[in-house]
Amino acid sequence: MPSHKWRNRFRGCGSRWTAPREAILNLLSSTSKHMSAKEIYRSLLRINPAIGLTTVYRTLDVLEKMGYLNKIPLGTGENKYELITDLNQTHHHHLICTQCGRIIDYTDFAGEELELIKKAEQRLKKKHGFKITDHNFEFYGICRQCRERR
């Protein structure tokens, strides 16, 4: 997505548009990889030595709150992030390798999952009065490459 569209989105949400935010969005929109804050920081440090790790964390937090990022917990205390460029993008979940940290997007059972989620949401709302606004499924295990290396 071009920078001017991101800039307009930020202004529309009442947030400031800054050079570090632009750099982070440009990096994330130019890759299909899921990246951690430290990976983003190391990538940007080469082209912008003035950027700080704290700035990266703050920006990722702002982007997630604005609904432009999906935070994926690795189960190790570290998170990886993926940019949501199209708010109508295909809903998907993740397979996360606990050996190498690889993340695989999958949509194989999307229809069945949505049906199950709708039933669970209805029951949880009825029982607890809780309105669910979002969900994530992450499956943790060992990827094919790591298993074959053993």
N, CA, C and O of each residue as an XYZ file, in Angstrom:
600
protein
N       0.848     -1.166      0.000
C       0.000      0.000      0.000
C       0.899      1.237      0.000
O       1.847      1.304      0.783
N       0.625      2.197     -0.846
C       1.443      3.416     -0.899
C       1.406      4.191      0.426
O       0.422      4.149      1.165
N       2.510      4.898      0.700
C       2.650      5.641      1.961
C       1.536      6.644      2.195
O       1.086      6.815      3.328
N       1.078      7.318      1.126
C       0.048      8.345      1.341
C      -1.251      7.740      1.858
O      -1.985      8.398      2.596
N      -1.549      6.493      1.480
C      -2.773      5.855      1.999
C      -2.621      5.522      3.485
O      -3.564      5.684      4.259
N      -1.422      5.052      3.883
C      -1.182      4.796      5.307
C      -1.265      6.104      6.087
O      -1.852      6.165      7.167
N      -0.669      7.140      5.521
C      -0.669      8.451      6.187
C      -2.101      8.917      6.435
O      -2.418      9.407      7.519
N      -2.956      8.765      5.441
C      -4.365      9.162      5.583
C      -5.077      8.312      6.633
O      -5.897      8.828      7.393
N      -4.771      7.017      6.681
C      -5.381      6.150      7.693
C      -4.983      6.603      9.098
O      -5.815      6.649     10.004
N      -3.700      6.937      9.267
C      -3.226      7.388     10.576
C      -3.934      8.664     10.986
O      -4.413      8.780     12.115
N      -4.002      9.613     10.081
C      -4.667     10.886     10.400
C      -6.136     10.661     10.724
O      -6.690     11.304     11.616
N      -6.761      9.745      9.993
C      -8.165      9.424     10.238
C      -8.397      8.834     11.610
O      -9.494      8.948     12.157
N      -7.387      8.208     12.170
C      -7.491      7.627     13.514
C      -6.946      8.553     14.595
O      -6.938      8.205     15.776
N      -6.492      9.729     14.183
C      -5.975     10.681     15.154
C      -4.546     10.400     15.598
O      -4.099     10.938     16.611
N      -3.824      9.569     14.859
C      -2.432      9.272     15.209
C      -1.486     10.067     14.323
O      -1.823     10.438     13.198
N      -0.298     10.320     14.851
C       0.715     11.055     14.091
C       1.399     10.140     13.089
O       1.622      8.958     13.351
N       1.724     10.702     11.952
C       2.480      9.990     10.920
C       3.949     10.366     11.111
O       4.301     11.542     11.029
N       4.808      9.374     11.364
C       6.220      9.649     11.598
C       7.083      8.832     10.636
O       6.626      7.846     10.057
N       8.319      9.253     10.479
C       9.253      8.534      9.596
C       9.473      7.092     10.051
O       9.486      6.198      9.204
N       9.650      6.818     11.365
C       9.806      5.420     11.782
C       8.560      4.570     11.473
O       8.685      3.411     11.079
N       7.378      5.138     11.650
C       6.158      4.389     11.330
C       6.097      4.082      9.841
O       5.709      2.987      9.433
N       6.479      5.051      9.049
C       6.494      4.833      7.604
C       7.500      3.743      7.236
O       7.207      2.888      6.400
N       8.672      3.766      7.848
C       9.700      2.763      7.564
C       9.230      1.360      7.952
O       9.458      0.401      7.215
N       8.578      1.245      9.101
C       8.084     -0.052      9.566
C       6.998     -0.572      8.628
O       7.013     -1.743      8.250
N       6.065      0.287      8.256
C       5.001     -0.123      7.339
C       5.555     -0.498      5.961
O       5.097     -1.463      5.349
N       6.537      0.263      5.475
C       7.153     -0.066      4.191
C       7.829     -1.427      4.244
O       7.721     -2.213      3.303
N       8.530     -1.709      5.347
C       9.196     -3.001      5.494
C       8.177     -4.140      5.529
O       8.312     -5.127      4.806
N       7.164     -3.992      6.373
C       6.170     -5.067      6.514
C       5.360     -5.269      5.236
O       4.968     -6.393      4.922
N       5.109     -4.195      4.502
C       4.318     -4.348      3.270
C       5.157     -4.896      2.116
O       4.613     -5.276      1.079
N       6.478     -4.937      2.292
C       7.337     -5.453      1.219
C       7.743     -6.910      1.429
O       8.537     -7.448      0.658
N       7.206     -7.551      2.464
C       7.561     -8.947      2.730
C       6.316     -9.758      3.060
O       5.314     -9.222      3.534
N       6.396    -11.041      2.805
C       5.306    -11.941      3.203
C       5.693    -12.693      4.473
O       4.923    -13.505      4.986
N       6.904    -12.411      4.977
C       7.383    -13.071      6.192
C       6.668    -12.531      7.421
O       6.239    -11.377      7.452
N       6.549    -13.371      8.418
C       6.099    -12.947      9.732
C       7.370    -12.544     10.469
O       8.302    -13.341     10.578
N       7.415    -11.323     10.973
C       8.646    -10.815     11.580
C       8.434    -10.434     13.039
O       7.365     -9.958     13.420
N       9.463    -10.650     13.844
C       9.428    -10.214     15.241
C       9.856     -8.748     15.305
O      10.378     -8.203     14.333
N       9.632     -8.123     16.448
C      10.043     -6.718     16.628
C      11.550     -6.592     16.453
O      12.024     -5.628     15.852
N      12.303     -7.549     16.970
C      13.762     -7.491     16.861
C      14.219     -7.677     15.416
O      15.185     -7.045     14.992
N      13.543     -8.530     14.660
C      13.882     -8.702     13.243
C      13.582     -7.414     12.465
O      14.354     -7.008     11.596
N      12.470     -6.792     12.785
C      12.114     -5.515     12.140
C      13.163     -4.474     12.482
O      13.643     -3.757     11.603
N      13.516     -4.389     13.749
C      14.520     -3.430     14.212
C      15.850     -3.634     13.482
O      16.434     -2.676     12.975
N      16.332     -4.894     13.429
C      17.617     -5.173     12.767
C      17.567     -4.824     11.278
O      18.541     -4.309     10.728
N      16.439     -5.103     10.631
C      16.308     -4.772      9.209
C      16.331     -3.270      8.980
O      16.957     -2.793      8.034
N      15.655     -2.526      9.837
C      15.571     -1.074      9.665
C      16.836     -0.348     10.109
O      17.146      0.733      9.608
N      17.557     -0.939     11.042
C      18.771     -0.320     11.571
C      19.799     -0.094     10.463
O      20.564      0.870     10.506
N      19.814     -0.982      9.476
C      20.762     -0.854      8.362
C      20.503      0.403      7.540
O      21.437      1.051      7.067
N      19.224      0.741      7.374
C      18.890      1.900      6.542
C      18.571      3.151      7.365
O      18.590      4.265      6.842
N      18.280      2.960      8.651
C      17.949      4.084      9.523
C      18.597      3.857     10.897
O      17.932      3.390     11.821
N      19.882      4.184     11.036
C      20.597      3.927     12.297
C      20.027      4.672     13.511
O      20.377      4.349     14.646
N      19.167      5.648     13.291
C      18.613      6.418     14.407
C      17.387      5.744     15.026
O      16.930      6.166     16.089
N      16.848      4.708     14.386
C      15.632      4.073     14.907
C      15.958      3.277     16.175
O      17.020      2.664     16.281
N      15.039      3.296     17.120
C      15.242      2.564     18.369
C      14.296      1.379     18.481
O      13.210      1.377     17.902
N      14.718      0.385     19.224
C      13.887     -0.806     19.429
C      12.578     -0.440     20.126
O      11.530     -1.009     19.820
N      12.637      0.498     21.053
C      11.421      0.939     21.751
C      10.427      1.547     20.764
O       9.223      1.317     20.873
N      10.924      2.314     19.812
C      10.062      2.903     18.781
C       9.378      1.813     17.971
O       8.195      1.923     17.648
N      10.121      0.761     17.642
C       9.543     -0.352     16.889
C       8.420     -0.998     17.701
O       7.330     -1.224     17.176
N       8.678     -1.297     18.975
C       7.641     -1.911     19.821
C       6.410     -1.006     19.933
O       5.282     -1.484     19.817
N       6.613      0.276     20.153
C       5.483      1.215     20.276
C       4.668      1.269     18.988
O       3.438      1.256     19.015
N       5.373      1.330     17.864
C       4.685      1.400     16.574
C       3.895      0.124     16.316
O       2.763      0.188     15.838
N       4.472     -1.027     16.625
C       3.750     -2.288     16.434
C       2.494     -2.327     17.302
O       1.449     -2.819     16.877
N       2.610     -1.805     18.517
C       1.454     -1.754     19.414
C       0.359     -0.851     18.844
O      -0.820     -1.207     18.872
N       0.749      0.313     18.330
C      -0.216      1.240     17.727
C      -0.888      0.593     16.513
O      -2.108      0.660     16.363
N      -0.090     -0.027     15.658
C      -0.629     -0.655     14.446
C      -1.590     -1.795     14.780
O      -2.609     -1.982     14.114
N      -1.249     -2.551     15.820
C      -2.149     -3.636     16.228
C      -3.468     -3.073     16.752
O      -4.538     -3.579     16.413
N      -3.395     -2.034     17.574
C      -4.606     -1.421     18.120
C      -5.475     -0.809     17.023
O      -6.700     -0.778     17.134
N      -4.818     -0.318     15.953
C      -5.562      0.263     14.835
C      -6.170     -0.820     13.934
O      -6.985     -0.520     13.062
N      -5.772     -2.078     14.149
C      -6.304     -3.173     13.348
C      -5.540     -3.441     12.067
O      -6.057     -4.099     11.165
N      -4.312     -2.939     11.972
C      -3.516     -3.115     10.757
C      -2.472     -4.220     10.881
O      -1.804     -4.564      9.906
N      -2.336     -4.767     12.075
C      -1.361     -5.825     12.314
C      -2.005     -6.973     13.045
O      -2.901     -6.785     13.868
N      -1.546     -8.149     12.741
C      -1.937     -9.331     13.479
C      -0.724     -9.772     14.285
O       0.338    -10.035     13.720
N      -0.879     -9.855     15.611
C       0.206    -10.306     16.483
C       0.065    -11.804     16.688
O      -1.000    -12.299     17.058
N       1.163    -12.523     16.439
C       1.151    -13.983     16.541
C       2.090    -14.392     17.672
O       3.308    -14.274     17.537
N       1.536    -14.873     18.785
C       2.402    -15.307     19.895
C       3.084    -16.630     19.548
O       2.436    -17.566     19.079
N       4.385    -16.701     19.780
C       5.132    -17.911     19.460
C       5.131    -18.914     20.604
O       5.577    -20.049     20.435
N       4.637    -18.505     21.758
C       4.641    -19.402     22.906
C       5.960    -19.353     23.665
O       6.159    -20.110     24.614
N       6.855    -18.472     23.254
C       8.169    -18.334     23.889
C       8.303    -16.973     24.559
O       9.366    -16.642     25.084
N       7.246    -16.192     24.545
C       7.307    -14.824     25.049
C       7.558    -13.829     23.933
O       7.399    -12.623     24.123
N       7.951    -14.328     22.768
C       8.188    -13.469     21.616
C       6.962    -13.534     20.702
O       6.266    -14.548     20.643
N       6.719    -12.446     20.004
C       5.621    -12.390     19.042
C       6.175    -12.113     17.657
O       7.238    -11.511     17.500
N       5.438    -12.562     16.663
C       5.739    -12.174     15.287
C       4.517    -11.414     14.795
O       3.431    -11.525     15.365
N       4.704    -10.648     13.741
C       3.648     -9.776     13.252
C       3.459     -9.954     11.754
O       4.407    -10.213     11.013
N       2.206     -9.809     11.327
C       1.914     -9.778      9.892
C       1.000     -8.591      9.637
O       0.086     -8.301     10.410
N       1.270     -7.925      8.545
C       0.514     -6.741      8.167
C      -0.796     -7.146      7.520
O      -0.836     -8.061      6.698
N      -1.859     -6.469      7.890
C      -3.163     -6.681      7.262
C      -3.352     -5.531      6.282
O      -3.767     -4.437      6.665
N      -3.047     -5.788      5.026
C      -3.129     -4.718      4.029
C      -4.545     -4.538      3.513
O      -4.957     -3.432      3.163
N      -5.274     -5.624      3.471
C      -6.652     -5.588      2.988
C      -7.535     -6.040      4.134
O      -7.459     -7.193      4.557
N      -8.370     -5.149      4.640
C      -9.204     -5.497      5.788
C     -10.194     -6.611      5.457
O     -10.812     -7.178      6.358
N     -10.347     -6.927      4.176
C     -11.200     -8.041      3.761
C     -10.368     -9.283      3.432
O     -10.863    -10.226      2.815
N      -9.106     -9.272      3.850
C      -8.194    -10.367      3.526
C      -8.720    -11.670      4.104
O      -9.422    -11.680      5.115
N      -8.375    -12.754      3.455
C      -8.829    -14.081      3.859
C      -8.434    -14.363      5.301
O      -7.271    -14.227      5.682
N      -9.415    -14.756      6.088
C      -9.151    -15.123      7.468
C      -8.350    -16.412      7.473
O      -8.680    -17.356      6.755
N      -7.311    -16.456      8.269
C      -6.484    -17.651      8.331
C      -5.928    -17.833      9.735
O      -6.008    -16.945     10.584
N      -5.367    -19.006      9.947
C      -4.752    -19.333     11.231
C      -3.321    -19.790     10.981
O      -2.852    -19.786      9.843
N      -2.632    -20.184     12.044
C      -1.205    -20.440     11.927
C      -0.777    -21.770     12.534
O      -1.315    -22.220     13.545
N       0.207    -22.384     11.883
C       0.938    -23.528     12.419
C       2.308    -22.970     12.787
O       2.983    -22.386     11.939
N       2.724    -23.140     14.031
C       3.964    -22.539     14.506
C       4.919    -23.637     14.950
O       4.596    -24.435     15.830
N       6.103    -23.671     14.331
C       7.117    -24.662     14.688
C       7.843    -24.207     15.947
O       8.399    -23.109     15.987
N       7.838    -25.041     16.964
C       8.493    -24.699     18.229
C      10.004    -24.919     18.166
O      10.725    -24.545     19.091
N      10.483    -25.523     17.079
C      11.926    -25.730     16.918
C      12.585    -24.534     16.228
O      13.539    -23.962     16.754
N      12.077    -24.157     15.054
C      12.731    -23.116     14.247
C      11.951    -21.796     14.218
O      12.469    -20.796     13.721
N      10.716    -21.770     14.739
C       9.915    -20.547     14.764
C       9.171    -20.265     13.470
O       8.523    -19.226     13.337
N       9.260    -21.181     12.519
C       8.561    -20.994     11.236
C       7.056    -20.899     11.472
O       6.501    -21.604     12.315
N       6.405    -20.015     10.714
C       4.952    -19.856     10.805
C       4.357    -20.170      9.444
O       4.770    -19.611      8.427
N       3.392    -21.062      9.435
C       2.708    -21.446      8.202
C       1.270    -20.967      8.302
O       0.555    -21.323      9.238
N       0.845    -20.157      7.332
C      -0.553    -19.723      7.263
C      -1.367    -20.866      6.669
O      -0.913    -21.540      5.745
N      -2.569    -21.085      7.200
C      -3.442    -22.082      6.582
C      -4.890    -21.624      6.612
O      -5.318    -20.897      7.508
N      -5.631    -22.071      5.607
C      -7.062    -21.771      5.511
C      -7.847    -23.048      5.220
O      -9.017    -22.988      4.842
N      -7.209    -24.192      5.396
C      -7.765    -25.481      4.988
C      -9.180    -25.762      5.489
O      -9.996    -26.312      4.750
N      -9.478    -25.395      6.723
C     -10.779    -25.728      7.312
C     -11.573    -24.480      7.670
O     -12.346    -24.486      8.628
N     -11.389    -23.428      6.918
C     -11.987    -22.128      7.263
C     -13.497    -22.215      7.452
O     -14.026    -21.673      8.422
N     -14.187    -22.878      6.556
C     -15.643    -22.989      6.661
C     -16.084    -23.706      7.923
O     -16.955    -23.232      8.653
N     -15.469    -24.860      8.171
C     -15.801    -25.643      9.367
C     -15.445    -24.883     10.646
O     -16.197    -24.904     11.621
N     -14.281    -24.207     10.629
C     -13.862    -23.453     11.809
C     -14.844    -22.326     12.111
O     -15.226    -22.122     13.263
N     -15.253    -21.591     11.071
C     -16.182    -20.483     11.294
C     -17.515    -20.968     11.846
O     -18.117    -20.311     12.696
N     -17.971    -22.109     11.366
C     -19.213    -22.691     11.886
C     -19.070    -23.014     13.373
O     -19.944    -22.683     14.174
N     -17.963    -23.662     13.732
C     -17.701    -24.015     15.124
C     -17.565    -22.766     15.991
O     -18.093    -22.716     17.102
N     -16.858    -21.763     15.483
C     -16.664    -20.515     16.230
C     -18.001    -19.826     16.480
O     -18.250    -19.339     17.583
N     -18.868    -19.781     15.462
C     -20.176    -19.137     15.637
C     -20.984    -19.829     16.730
O     -21.627    -19.167     17.545
N     -20.950    -21.171     16.748
C     -21.654    -21.915     17.798
C     -21.066    -21.603     19.169
O     -21.799    -21.371     20.130
N     -19.733    -21.600     19.251
C     -19.077    -21.313     20.528
C     -19.390    -19.891     20.982
O     -19.666    -19.668     22.161
N     -19.351    -18.931     20.067
C     -19.661    -17.543     20.412
C     -21.074    -17.424     20.970
O     -21.290    -16.747     21.975
N     -22.042    -18.084     20.317
C     -23.427    -18.018     20.777
C     -23.560    -18.602     22.184
O     -24.221    -18.020     23.043
N     -22.932    -19.749     22.412
C     -23.024    -20.386     23.733
C     -22.337    -19.564     24.816
O     -22.857    -19.424     25.923
N     -21.154    -19.017     24.488
C     -20.431    -18.215     25.473
C     -21.163    -16.917     25.782
O     -21.168    -16.462     26.925
N     -21.776    -16.324     24.775
C     -22.546    -15.102     25.004
C     -23.750    -15.395     25.887
O     -24.055    -14.641     26.811
N     -24.424    -16.486     25.596
C     -25.614    -16.854     26.373
C     -25.235    -17.195     27.820
O     -25.898    -16.750     28.757
N     -24.181    -17.974     27.998
C     -23.803    -18.426     29.333
C     -23.131    -17.332     30.164
O     -23.422    -17.190     31.352
N     -22.222    -16.550     29.537
C     -21.425    -15.591     30.290
C     -21.719    -14.129     29.950
O     -21.172    -13.225     30.581
N     -22.579    -13.893     28.956
C     -22.848    -12.525     28.536
C     -21.634    -11.870     27.887
O     -21.484    -10.649     27.917
N     -20.768    -12.701     27.297
C     -19.505    -12.236     26.724
C     -19.621    -12.148     25.215
O     -19.906    -13.143     24.548
N     -19.400    -10.950     24.674
C     -19.447    -10.769     23.223
C     -18.036    -10.868     22.670
O     -17.186    -10.027     22.965
N     -17.788    -11.890     21.873
C     -16.471    -12.113     21.275
C     -16.340    -11.235     20.042
O     -17.232    -11.201     19.195
N     -15.218    -10.523     19.948
C     -14.990     -9.632     18.811
C     -13.930    -10.159     17.849
O     -13.842     -9.693     16.713
N     -13.130    -11.119     18.289
C     -12.092    -11.680     17.424
C     -11.586    -12.977     18.034
O     -11.878    -13.287     19.189
N     -10.830    -13.726     17.254
C     -10.228    -14.958     17.738
C      -8.993    -15.285     16.924
O      -8.806    -14.772     15.820
N      -8.152    -16.145     17.479
C      -6.969    -16.647     16.790
C      -6.799    -18.118     17.138
O      -7.029    -18.526     18.276
N      -6.402    -18.899     16.167
C      -6.006    -20.279     16.415
C      -4.550    -20.409     16.020
O      -4.179    -20.137     14.878
N      -3.738    -20.819     16.954
C      -2.348    -21.133     16.663
C      -2.118    -22.559     17.123
O      -2.402    -22.915     18.267
N      -1.604    -23.362     16.219
C      -1.242    -24.732     16.554
C       0.269    -24.803     16.641
O       0.967    -24.394     15.714
N       0.778    -25.318     17.749
C       2.208    -25.412     17.975
C       2.652    -26.852     17.781
O       1.974    -27.788     18.205
N       3.809    -27.017     17.128
C       4.353    -28.348     16.889
C       5.698    -28.234     16.211
O       6.404    -27.237     16.362
N       6.049    -29.271     15.458
C       7.345    -29.304     14.784
C       7.110    -29.469     13.291
O       6.427    -30.399     12.860
N       7.682    -28.555     12.497
C       7.470    -28.561     11.050
C       8.190    -29.740     10.383
O       9.053    -30.378     10.987
N       7.829    -30.007      9.162
C       8.399    -31.115      8.397
C       9.928    -31.010      8.303
O      10.630    -32.002      8.497
N      10.443    -29.807      8.006
C      11.891    -29.642      7.849
C      12.636    -29.985      9.136
O      13.670    -30.651      9.089
N      12.130    -29.542     10.277
C      12.784    -29.840     11.554
C      12.694    -31.327     11.892
O      13.644    -31.901     12.423
N      11.567    -31.944     11.590
C      11.432    -33.388     11.848
C      12.385    -34.190     10.972
O      12.961    -35.179     11.426
N      12.557    -33.768      9.709
C      13.450    -34.490      8.793
C      14.918    -34.329      9.172
O      15.733    -35.202      8.873
N      15.266    -33.215      9.831
C      16.650    -32.991     10.260
C      17.047    -33.860     11.429
O      18.237    -34.048     11.685
N      16.077    -34.392     12.142
C      16.375    -35.205     13.342
C      16.977    -36.525     12.978
O      17.286    -37.326     13.859
